[in-house]
Amino acid sequence: MLAVVVTAVLTLGAVQAAPGQSPSYDEAVRCAGLTQAASELEGGESGEGRSLYDAALYWSLTAIQMAQAAARPVATTEADQTRARIRAVPELTAGDADARARLQSCRARTPRLG
């Protein structure tokens, strides 16, 4: 687990260093919420579940790093992610097409962590 976190942080720095690659804070929070919700709904036993967990970790770290760069309190970022996750659960459960499309977009922009 620690290796995944270290890899995510290193990858995050590389992704954010590339011009035009960084998402906005709101995008990172939305992706964190969607991937966290999808990970919870899938469970961690399958390959899909592990992949979603990795994506959730990446987007959560991305949102926190972006918040720190903007001098936002970590508690605010955590609360924003919690709200995004709570909003995403019923959207994904209902098969909301926009939420599913955004989730796929977030996953496509997630670097491979393992």
N, C-alpha and C positions, 0 to 999 in steps of 0.2 A: 504494500500500500504506500509506504513512504517513497519507494522508487517511482510510483505513478505520480505522486504529488510533485516530486522534484522534476520529473520529466515534463509535467504540465507547466510548471513555473518557467522552466527553461524554454519550452516551446512557446509559451505565451509571450516571453520577451522577444523571441524571433519573429513571431507573427505581428506583434505590435510595432516592431521596428520597420516593417515593410510599409512604404508609403501607400496610402489608399486602402490598406487592409484592415485598419482598426474600426470596429463597430462603435457606435455611440454607446453611452452609458445605458440609455433606455433599451437599446437593442440587446446589449449584454445581459441586462436584468431580465428581459423577456425570454431570451434564450435559456438563461439559467432556470427560470420558472418552468418553461415548457419541458426542458430536459429532465429536471427534477421530478416533475409530475409524471412524465412518461416512464421514467425509471421506477418510480413507486408503483405505478400501475402494472408494469411488466414484471417486476420482481427481479432479483439479482441472480437467479439460478441459471438462466439461459445465456447464451452468447449475446443475444439482443439486449438482455437486461444489463450485462456487464458493459456493453458498448454505450448504452444510455447512461449508466452510472459515470463512465469516463467523461462523456459529453457534459453531464451535469457538473462534474468537478471542474472541468475546464472553464465552463461559462461562469460558474460561481467565482472562481479565482480571477477571471477576466473582469467581472463586474467589481470585485473588491479592489483590484489593482487600479482600475479606472477611477473608482471613488477616491482612493488614496491620492492619486495624481491631482484630483480636483479638490482635495482637502475636505471631502465629505466624511462624516463620521461612519465608522464601520457598522455601528448599530443601525444607522439609517439604511445602509446598503443591505444588511441582512433582513431588515423589515420589508424593504422593497422586493427582495427576492421571495420572501415568504408570501407576500401578497400576489406576486406573479404566479407562484406555484399553486396557490389556492384558487386563483382564477383559471389556471390552465387545466386543473383536474376535471371539472365538469365539461369544459370545452372538448378535451380529448376523449372523455368518456362518451360524449354525445356524437363523436365523429365529426366535429366542426371542421369543415374543409379548410378554412383560413388557418386555424390552429395547427392542423396537420401539415399544411404547406409550410408554415413558419417553422415548425419542428424539423421538417426535412431540410429546410434552408440552414437552420442552426447546425444540424448534424453534418451537413455538407461542408460547413466552415470550421468544423472541429478537427484539429489535427489528430492523427493516430497516436494514442498514448501508450499503447502496449505492444 
